[in-house]
């Protein structure tokens, strides 16, 4: 079950409420007990928070010690937090267009305090990204835990539903600058979700389902009437309320497979297909699409119609929810297999396997902290989007750091260092009389790096992934401690500015390729995070900066330059300037190659 929304991204909405209950308000209500809504102090700030206490009603008909339905949390967030920052920035009504994957890290029980924070990360042309953080605190133990972190896309609506051009958002703090920069990468990843799923479907194998439970036995259907308490000030049904109803039927479908109380673990990235209003009837359908060893995917579809006798139904959205069943030790139990129905059931079955692979890639490649990511991640067709995202976002995060210290300055070249955690990072920058777009073209092609960087012996283009991502096999002139030249397999990801004021970015990181294993002729080197950032300073001048988060094998070379015992960095960057000036009028460099 579950149809695809616009752009091929599966539809779904936020998660819900107490079964059949109305959307909670800012005041204390039956499910939440005392609650408060708070804003930051800055004028027209684009953030908002909510704090409330889970009361027994939030667990429905189950035991008071049972965990709260996770949909309750996001229903409240949708009702009091999500749209307010977006509407405050836009100055007009906003509707939710999509939501990224939501991973629930913990459950929450009666008596615990929930904190919900929402903030606009970036405004694009007519849409904006809102980041949401949900956490809880136990008043008895003082323990604080994160429940989930999510990103929603909102679209501003003018009179008669017309689009509204949004003003840019100016980030102030280091955290705001990081989120603002990476928001462009998350937007790019959403747009290619459909293609990623399509590519992966061609690689899947069919499993033996002879001893499986027929999926038809898990099918559930329910009808809900949208009442005024379920809608916002625009008359549209709260997304969280719809998701509450959707989670109800999904939970029943999952229970029919496992014959136990399932726990919601994740909700797939989704787009909204359209609104529903007060007076609509919502038809909610759920079925288990596929079951894996310890988890199952349930597809839920929501359709709306206006009158009892109406034949035409509007597809509101679809959701794909991942459930697990926990044993007494809190560990996931093994689940029975599912036998799909012929036709659409088999399609949903295969797509569920593809989505599981995509979820794992997004969770462990995209969501990992840099200190948790192995230096060389295996590259394949299914995770190319997320490795590219990780590559660029890691560099953008490094660029946005605030504590860079000037270490050396020689003529026009300035060298900065940043010491944090286990890493020593450096930045070298200078102004060059060349347009940013031309510098971007020249520096993003590693095959020409040897013309100015004496450490490069050669760079072979191994794979042209797409227009923005290339994989190179690089051979270095530098000898290792084994007295052999070093080689690297590097993913180069380049990005043009998303909006005015953004820089051109070229990011590098190591990957592994089966076609290019480590050779006895070389010592395989690795780079974690490095690349160029190019800002236009005028029509003819650009500021070019090179960043590198030094790996252990590179530290001695870095510290020698920082201490002033060597000028290799400065000499290399001066050679880079000469290379750019020499080739800035080269007819081979064309803007259409960007």
Secondary structure in CASP SS format (residue, H / E / C, confidence):
PFRMAT SS
TARGET T0000
AUTHOR 0000-0000-0000
METHOD secondary structure of the structure
MODEL  1
X C 1.00
X C 1.00
X C 1.00
X E 1.00
X C 1.00
X H 1.00
X H 1.00
X H 1.00
X C 1.00
X E 1.00
X C 1.00
X C 1.00
X C 1.00
X C 1.00
X C 1.00
X C 1.00
X C 1.00
X C 1.00
X C 1.00
X C 1.00
X C 1.00
X C 1.00
X C 1.00
X C 1.00
X C 1.00
X C 1.00
X C 1.00
X C 1.00
X E 1.00
X C 1.00
X C 1.00
X C 1.00
X E 1.00
X C 1.00
X E 1.00
X E 1.00
X E 1.00
X E 1.00
X E 1.00
X C 1.00
X C 1.00
X C 1.00
X C 1.00
X C 1.00
X C 1.00
X C 1.00
X E 1.00
X E 1.00
X E 1.00
X E 1.00
X E 1.00
X E 1.00
X E 1.00
X C 1.00
X C 1.00
X H 1.00
X H 1.00
X H 1.00
X H 1.00
X C 1.00
X C 1.00
X C 1.00
X C 1.00
X C 1.00
X C 1.00
X C 1.00
X C 1.00
X C 1.00
X C 1.00
X H 1.00
X H 1.00
X H 1.00
X H 1.00
X H 1.00
X H 1.00
X H 1.00
X H 1.00
X H 1.00
X H 1.00
X H 1.00
X H 1.00
X H 1.00
X H 1.00
X H 1.00
X H 1.00
X H 1.00
X H 1.00
X H 1.00
X H 1.00
X H 1.00
X C 1.00
X C 1.00
X C 1.00
X E 1.00
X E 1.00
X E 1.00
X E 1.00
X E 1.00
X E 1.00
X C 1.00
X C 1.00
X E 1.00
X E 1.00
X C 1.00
X C 1.00
X C 1.00
X C 1.00
X C 1.00
X C 1.00
X C 1.00
X C 1.00
X C 1.00
X E 1.00
X E 1.00
X E 1.00
X E 1.00
X E 1.00
X E 1.00
X E 1.00
X E 1.00
X E 1.00
X E 1.00
X E 1.00
X C 1.00
X C 1.00
X C 1.00
X E 1.00
X E 1.00
X E 1.00
X E 1.00
X E 1.00
X E 1.00
X E 1.00
X E 1.00
X E 1.00
X E 1.00
X E 1.00
X C 1.00
X C 1.00
X C 1.00
X C 1.00
X C 1.00
X C 1.00
X E 1.00
X E 1.00
X E 1.00
X E 1.00
X E 1.00
X E 1.00
X E 1.00
X E 1.00
X E 1.00
X E 1.00
X E 1.00
X E 1.00
X E 1.00
X E 1.00
X C 1.00
X H 1.00
X H 1.00
X H 1.00
X C 1.00
X E 1.00
X C 1.00
X C 1.00
X C 1.00
X C 1.00
X C 1.00
X C 1.00
X C 1.00
X C 1.00
X C 1.00
X C 1.00
X H 1.00
X H 1.00
X H 1.00
X H 1.00
X H 1.00
X H 1.00
X H 1.00
X H 1.00
X H 1.00
X H 1.00
X H 1.00
X H 1.00
X H 1.00
X H 1.00
X H 1.00
X H 1.00
X H 1.00
X H 1.00
X C 1.00
X H 1.00
X H 1.00
X H 1.00
X H 1.00
X H 1.00
X H 1.00
X H 1.00
X H 1.00
X H 1.00
X C 1.00
X C 1.00
X C 1.00
X C 1.00
X C 1.00
X C 1.00
X C 1.00
X C 1.00
X C 1.00
X C 1.00
X C 1.00
X E 1.00
X E 1.00
X H 1.00
X H 1.00
X H 1.00
X H 1.00
X C 1.00
X E 1.00
X E 1.00
X E 1.00
X E 1.00
X E 1.00
X E 1.00
X C 1.00
X C 1.00
X H 1.00
X H 1.00
X H 1.00
X E 1.00
X C 1.00
X C 1.00
X C 1.00
X C 1.00
X E 1.00
X E 1.00
X C 1.00
X H 1.00
X H 1.00
X H 1.00
X H 1.00
X H 1.00
X H 1.00
X H 1.00
X H 1.00
X H 1.00
X H 1.00
X H 1.00
X H 1.00
X H 1.00
X H 1.00
X H 1.00
X H 1.00
X H 1.00
X H 1.00
X H 1.00
X H 1.00
X C 1.00
X C 1.00
X C 1.00
X C 1.00
X E 1.00
X E 1.00
X E 1.00
X E 1.00
X E 1.00
X C 1.00
X C 1.00
X E 1.00
X E 1.00
X C 1.00
X C 1.00
X C 1.00
X C 1.00
X C 1.00
X E 1.00
X C 1.00
X C 1.00
X C 1.00
X E 1.00
X E 1.00
X E 1.00
X E 1.00
X E 1.00
X E 1.00
X E 1.00
X E 1.00
X E 1.00
X E 1.00
X E 1.00
X C 1.00
X C 1.00
X C 1.00
X C 1.00
X E 1.00
X E 1.00
X E 1.00
X E 1.00
X E 1.00
X E 1.00
X E 1.00
X E 1.00
X E 1.00
X E 1.00
X C 1.00
X C 1.00
X C 1.00
X C 1.00
X C 1.00
X C 1.00
X C 1.00
X C 1.00
X E 1.00
X E 1.00
X E 1.00
X E 1.00
X E 1.00
X E 1.00
X E 1.00
X E 1.00
X E 1.00
X E 1.00
X E 1.00
X C 1.00
X E 1.00
X C 1.00
X C 1.00
X C 1.00
X C 1.00
X C 1.00
X E 1.00
X C 1.00
X C 1.00
X C 1.00
X C 1.00
X C 1.00
X E 1.00
X E 1.00
X C 1.00
X C 1.00
X C 1.00
X C 1.00
X H 1.00
X H 1.00
X H 1.00
X H 1.00
X H 1.00
X H 1.00
X H 1.00
X H 1.00
X H 1.00
X H 1.00
X H 1.00
X H 1.00
X H 1.00
X H 1.00
X H 1.00
X H 1.00
X H 1.00
X H 1.00
X H 1.00
X H 1.00
X H 1.00
X H 1.00
X H 1.00
X C 1.00
X C 1.00
X C 1.00
X H 1.00
X H 1.00
X H 1.00
X C 1.00
X C 1.00
X C 1.00
X C 1.00
X E 1.00
X E 1.00
X C 1.00
X C 1.00
X C 1.00
X C 1.00
X C 1.00
X H 1.00
X H 1.00
X H 1.00
X H 1.00
X H 1.00
X H 1.00
X H 1.00
X H 1.00
X H 1.00
X H 1.00
X H 1.00
X H 1.00
X H 1.00
X H 1.00
X H 1.00
X H 1.00
X H 1.00
X C 1.00
X C 1.00
X C 1.00
X C 1.00
X E 1.00
X E 1.00
X E 1.00
X E 1.00
X E 1.00
X E 1.00
X C 1.00
X C 1.00
X E 1.00
X E 1.00
X E 1.00
X E 1.00
X E 1.00
X E 1.00
X E 1.00
X E 1.00
X C 1.00
X C 1.00
X E 1.00
X E 1.00
X E 1.00
X E 1.00
X E 1.00
X E 1.00
X E 1.00
X E 1.00
X E 1.00
X E 1.00
X C 1.00
X C 1.00
X C 1.00
X H 1.00
X H 1.00
X H 1.00
X H 1.00
X H 1.00
X H 1.00
X H 1.00
X H 1.00
X C 1.00
X C 1.00
X H 1.00
X H 1.00
X H 1.00
X H 1.00
X H 1.00
X H 1.00
X C 1.00
X C 1.00
X C 1.00
X C 1.00
X E 1.00
X E 1.00
X E 1.00
X E 1.00
X E 1.00
X E 1.00
X E 1.00
X E 1.00
X E 1.00
X C 1.00
X C 1.00
X C 1.00
X C 1.00
X E 1.00
X E 1.00
X E 1.00
X E 1.00
X E 1.00
X E 1.00
X E 1.00
X E 1.00
X E 1.00
X E 1.00
X E 1.00
X C 1.00
X C 1.00
X C 1.00
X C 1.00
X C 1.00
X E 1.00
X E 1.00
X E 1.00
X E 1.00
X E 1.00
X E 1.00
X E 1.00
X E 1.00
X E 1.00
X E 1.00
X E 1.00
X C 1.00
X C 1.00
X C 1.00
X C 1.00
X C 1.00
X C 1.00
X C 1.00
X C 1.00
X E 1.00
X E 1.00
X E 1.00
X E 1.00
X E 1.00
X E 1.00
X E 1.00
X E 1.00
X E 1.00
X C 1.00
X H 1.00
X H 1.00
X H 1.00
X C 1.00
X C 1.00
X C 1.00
X C 1.00
X C 1.00
X C 1.00
X E 1.00
X E 1.00
X C 1.00
X C 1.00
X C 1.00
X C 1.00
X E 1.00
X E 1.00
X E 1.00
X E 1.00
X E 1.00
X E 1.00
X E 1.00
X E 1.00
X C 1.00
X C 1.00
X C 1.00
X C 1.00
X C 1.00
X E 1.00
X E 1.00
X E 1.00
X E 1.00
X E 1.00
X E 1.00
X E 1.00
X E 1.00
X E 1.00
X C 1.00
X H 1.00
X H 1.00
X H 1.00
X H 1.00
X H 1.00
X H 1.00
X H 1.00
X H 1.00
X H 1.00
X H 1.00
X H 1.00
X C 1.00
X C 1.00
X C 1.00
X C 1.00
X C 1.00
X H 1.00
X H 1.00
X H 1.00
X H 1.00
X H 1.00
X H 1.00
X H 1.00
X H 1.00
X H 1.00
X H 1.00
X H 1.00
X H 1.00
X H 1.00
X H 1.00
X H 1.00
X H 1.00
X C 1.00
X C 1.00
X C 1.00
X C 1.00
X C 1.00
X C 1.00
X C 1.00
X H 1.00
X H 1.00
X H 1.00
X C 1.00
END
